[in-house]
Amino acid sequence: MIDPRTRLFLVTAVGVLAICLEQPGALGALVLATLLPLAVLRVPGVWWRRGVIGVLTIVWSTVLSQGLFYAEQPRVALVELGPLVLWREGVRWGLVQSLRFVAVSLAGLGLAVSTSPDRLYAAMLRLRVPFGLALMATTALRMVPAVGQELWTVRRARAARGRPAWRRAPWRWLALEVGLLRPVVARAWRRAHALAESLDARGFDPLAPRAVRRPLRMGALDGGIVVGVGLVTATVVALRVLYLLYVGEVLYVPALRGVYGFVRGWL
């Protein structure tokens, strides 16, 4: 098993790579890499289908919005429908932004599915994260499945009461979706209030020293993953910095022309 600290490092590396990469192909490869933990964990097929629908919705909406409202120059019209123009550069920019969001989201989802809250809490304490922040993060992670189950229950109850939501007018559909969030938010607020009262009744002290029941130990596999992914991430960051210095006319090294071309074409 991989140590929780290693998993936190992998999520951080995905976030750094998502910022440094700008080519859709490289970001697509990053998205595929973040899917590997979910494939190993054997997530049920129904959640795969929902995930695919969610990813396609995010990519399509981002690409369409950026393609229509792209204002930078130069730009080339890809599709023209009267006053509406879909710009090629906007479509590419929207694809890049959506792939970044999907990669980071999948990495966080993989961490949440594969790591129990107590192990994540222990990892944060070993990484010198303040106790209050570690407690908030693990508590929020523990609440995610409950909130998701309540949202699913509310939607099933609404579906059993009448016609499908998609047959309504768009504005009524939006109002219905917002209304469905009210009981979920109310239950979440009640649960948080009960948790706060429980901590207060037990004399909770965030400054008191604490010990972890099952100490964490990093093995050779963890070390290899950290070193390998760390080298790849550091290399990508260094290449991106060199390219930005070249584009900004701050530093140009003729011997690195191949490196500049590689970053522009592949990263």
C-alpha positions as CSV (number, residue, x, y, z in Angstrom):
1,M,0.0,0.0,0.0
2,I,1.1,3.5,-0.8
3,D,1.7,5.8,2.2
4,P,-0.9,8.7,2.5
5,R,1.9,11.2,2.4
6,T,2.9,9.9,-1.0
7,R,-0.7,10.2,-2.2
8,L,-0.8,13.8,-1.0
9,F,2.5,14.4,-2.9
10,L,1.0,13.0,-6.1
11,V,-2.0,15.2,-5.9
12,T,0.3,18.2,-5.4
13,A,2.4,17.2,-8.3
14,V,-0.7,16.9,-10.5
15,G,-1.7,20.4,-9.5
16,V,1.8,21.8,-10.4
17,L,1.8,19.9,-13.7
18,A,-1.7,21.1,-14.6
19,I,-0.4,24.7,-14.2
20,C,2.8,24.2,-16.2
21,L,1.3,22.2,-19.1
22,E,-0.4,24.2,-21.9
23,Q,-0.8,21.7,-24.7
24,P,-4.0,19.7,-24.9
25,G,-2.1,16.5,-25.7
26,A,0.1,16.8,-22.6
27,L,-2.9,17.7,-20.4
28,G,-4.9,14.7,-21.9
29,A,-2.0,12.4,-20.9
30,L,-2.1,13.9,-17.4
31,V,-5.9,13.2,-17.2
32,L,-5.3,9.6,-18.2
33,A,-2.6,9.3,-15.5
34,T,-5.0,10.5,-12.9
35,L,-7.5,7.8,-14.0
36,L,-5.1,5.0,-13.2
37,P,-5.8,5.0,-9.4
38,L,-9.6,4.8,-10.0
39,A,-9.1,1.9,-12.4
40,V,-7.0,0.0,-9.9
41,L,-9.6,0.6,-7.2
42,R,-12.3,-0.9,-9.4
43,V,-14.9,1.8,-9.1
44,P,-18.4,0.5,-10.0
45,G,-19.4,1.0,-13.6
46,V,-22.3,3.2,-12.8
47,W,-20.0,5.8,-11.3
48,W,-17.7,5.5,-14.4
49,R,-20.7,6.4,-16.6
50,R,-21.6,9.3,-14.4
51,G,-18.0,10.5,-14.3
52,V,-17.8,10.4,-18.1
53,I,-21.0,12.4,-18.5
54,G,-19.7,14.9,-15.9
55,V,-16.3,15.3,-17.6
56,L,-17.9,15.7,-21.1
57,T,-20.2,18.3,-19.7
58,I,-17.3,20.3,-18.1
59,V,-15.2,20.1,-21.3
60,W,-18.1,21.0,-23.6
61,S,-19.4,23.9,-21.5
62,T,-15.9,25.4,-21.0
63,V,-14.9,25.0,-24.7
64,L,-18.2,26.5,-25.9
65,S,-18.1,29.5,-23.5
66,Q,-14.4,30.3,-24.2
67,G,-14.9,29.8,-27.9
68,L,-17.8,32.3,-28.0
69,F,-16.3,35.0,-25.7
70,Y,-12.6,34.8,-26.6
71,A,-11.4,38.4,-26.9
72,E,-7.7,38.1,-27.4
73,Q,-5.9,38.8,-30.6
74,P,-5.1,37.3,-33.0
75,R,-8.1,35.0,-33.4
76,V,-9.5,32.9,-36.3
77,A,-13.2,32.2,-36.8
78,L,-13.9,28.5,-36.7
79,V,-17.7,28.6,-37.0
80,E,-20.0,31.6,-37.8
81,L,-23.7,31.5,-37.2
82,G,-25.0,35.1,-37.7
83,P,-23.8,37.3,-34.9
84,L,-22.3,34.3,-33.0
85,V,-18.7,33.4,-33.8
86,L,-16.8,30.4,-32.4
87,W,-13.1,31.3,-32.3
88,R,-10.5,28.6,-32.8
89,E,-8.1,30.1,-30.2
90,G,-11.0,30.2,-27.7
91,V,-11.9,26.6,-28.3
92,R,-8.3,25.6,-27.7
93,W,-8.0,27.7,-24.5
94,G,-11.3,26.3,-23.2
95,L,-10.1,22.8,-23.8
96,V,-6.9,23.5,-21.9
97,Q,-8.7,25.0,-18.9
98,S,-11.2,22.2,-18.8
99,L,-8.5,19.5,-18.9
100,R,-6.7,21.2,-16.1
101,F,-9.8,21.2,-14.0
102,V,-10.6,17.6,-14.8
103,A,-7.0,16.4,-14.0
104,V,-7.0,18.1,-10.6
105,S,-10.5,16.9,-9.8
106,L,-9.7,13.3,-10.7
107,A,-6.6,13.4,-8.6
108,G,-8.5,14.7,-5.6
109,L,-11.2,12.1,-6.2
110,G,-8.7,9.3,-6.3
111,L,-7.2,10.5,-3.0
112,A,-10.6,10.7,-1.4
113,V,-11.6,7.2,-2.6
114,S,-8.3,5.5,-1.7
115,T,-7.5,7.1,1.6
116,S,-9.6,6.9,4.8
117,P,-10.0,10.1,6.7
118,D,-8.0,8.9,9.7
119,R,-5.0,8.0,7.5
120,L,-5.2,11.4,5.8
121,Y,-5.4,13.1,9.1
122,A,-2.3,11.2,10.3
123,A,-0.4,12.1,7.1
124,M,-1.2,15.8,7.6
125,L,0.0,15.7,11.1
126,R,3.3,14.1,10.0
127,L,3.7,16.8,7.4
128,R,3.5,19.4,10.1
129,V,0.1,20.7,9.0
130,P,-1.6,22.6,11.9
131,F,-4.0,20.4,13.8
132,G,-7.0,22.7,13.2
133,L,-6.5,22.7,9.5
134,A,-6.0,18.9,9.4
135,L,-9.1,18.3,11.4
136,M,-11.2,20.6,9.1
137,A,-9.8,18.8,6.0
138,T,-10.6,15.3,7.3
139,T,-14.0,16.3,8.6
140,A,-14.9,17.8,5.2
141,L,-13.7,14.6,3.5
142,R,-15.8,12.5,5.9
143,M,-18.9,14.6,5.0
144,V,-18.6,14.3,1.3
145,P,-20.1,10.8,1.0
146,A,-23.0,11.7,3.3
147,V,-23.8,14.9,1.3
148,G,-23.6,13.0,-2.0
149,Q,-25.9,10.3,-0.7
150,E,-28.4,12.9,0.5
151,L,-28.3,14.7,-2.9
152,W,-29.0,11.4,-4.6
153,T,-31.9,10.6,-2.3
154,V,-33.4,14.1,-2.9
155,R,-33.2,13.7,-6.6
156,R,-34.7,10.2,-6.6
157,A,-37.6,11.5,-4.4
158,R,-38.3,14.4,-6.8
159,A,-38.1,12.0,-9.8
160,A,-40.8,9.8,-8.2
161,R,-43.2,12.7,-7.8
162,G,-43.8,13.9,-11.4
163,R,-42.5,14.5,-14.9
164,P,-38.8,14.6,-15.7
165,A,-37.0,17.9,-15.0
166,W,-35.6,18.2,-18.5
167,R,-39.1,18.5,-20.0
168,R,-39.6,21.9,-18.2
169,A,-38.6,25.3,-19.5
170,P,-34.9,26.1,-19.0
171,W,-35.5,28.7,-16.3
172,R,-37.9,26.4,-14.4
173,W,-35.4,23.6,-14.7
174,L,-32.7,25.9,-13.1
175,A,-35.1,26.9,-10.3
176,L,-35.9,23.3,-9.6
177,E,-32.2,22.3,-9.4
178,V,-31.5,25.2,-7.0
179,G,-34.6,24.2,-4.9
180,L,-33.3,20.6,-4.6
181,L,-30.1,21.9,-2.9
182,R,-32.1,23.5,0.0
183,P,-32.7,20.2,2.0
184,V,-29.2,19.1,1.3
185,V,-27.7,22.4,2.6
186,A,-30.1,22.3,5.6
187,R,-29.0,18.8,6.6
188,A,-25.3,19.7,6.1
189,W,-25.7,22.7,8.4
190,R,-27.5,20.6,11.0
191,R,-24.8,18.0,10.9
192,A,-22.0,20.6,11.3
193,H,-23.8,22.2,14.2
194,A,-24.2,18.8,15.9
195,L,-20.5,18.0,15.4
196,A,-19.5,21.4,16.9
197,E,-21.7,20.8,19.9
198,S,-20.3,17.3,20.3
199,L,-16.7,18.6,20.3
200,D,-17.6,21.3,22.8
201,A,-19.3,18.9,25.1
202,R,-16.3,16.6,25.2
203,G,-14.0,19.5,26.1
204,F,-12.2,19.6,22.7
205,D,-8.8,21.4,22.9
206,P,-7.1,22.0,19.5
207,L,-3.8,22.8,21.2
208,A,-3.6,19.6,23.2
209,P,-0.8,17.2,22.1
210,R,-2.0,14.1,20.3
211,A,-0.5,10.8,19.2
212,V,-1.4,8.7,16.2
213,R,-2.5,5.2,17.0
214,R,-1.0,3.6,13.8
215,P,2.2,5.4,12.9
216,L,2.9,5.9,9.2
217,R,5.9,4.3,7.5
218,M,7.2,5.0,4.0
219,G,8.6,2.1,2.2
220,A,10.9,1.7,-0.9
221,L,7.9,1.9,-3.2
222,D,6.9,5.3,-1.7
223,G,10.5,6.5,-2.1
224,G,10.7,5.5,-5.7
225,I,7.3,7.1,-6.5
226,V,8.3,10.4,-4.8
227,V,11.7,10.5,-6.5
228,G,10.4,9.6,-9.9
229,V,7.4,11.9,-9.9
230,G,9.4,14.7,-8.2
231,L,12.0,14.5,-10.9
232,V,9.4,14.7,-13.7
233,T,7.6,17.6,-12.1
234,A,10.8,19.5,-11.4
235,T,12.0,19.0,-15.0
236,V,8.7,20.3,-16.4
237,V,8.8,23.3,-14.1
238,A,12.4,24.1,-15.0
239,L,11.6,23.8,-18.8
240,R,8.5,26.0,-18.4
241,V,10.6,28.7,-16.5
242,L,13.3,28.6,-19.2
243,Y,10.7,29.0,-21.9
244,L,9.0,31.9,-20.1
245,L,12.3,33.7,-19.7
246,Y,12.9,33.2,-23.5
247,V,9.4,34.5,-24.4
248,G,9.8,37.4,-22.1
249,E,13.2,38.3,-23.7
250,V,14.9,38.0,-20.3
251,L,17.2,35.0,-21.1
252,Y,18.0,33.4,-24.4
253,V,20.5,30.7,-24.8
254,P,21.1,29.6,-28.5
255,A,22.1,26.1,-27.5
256,L,18.6,25.6,-25.9
257,R,16.7,26.3,-29.1
258,G,15.6,22.6,-29.3
259,V,14.4,22.8,-25.7
260,Y,12.3,25.9,-26.5
261,G,10.8,24.2,-29.5
262,F,10.0,21.1,-27.4
263,V,8.2,23.1,-24.7
264,R,6.2,25.1,-27.3
265,G,5.2,22.1,-29.2
266,W,4.7,19.4,-26.5
267,L,4.3,21.1,-23.1
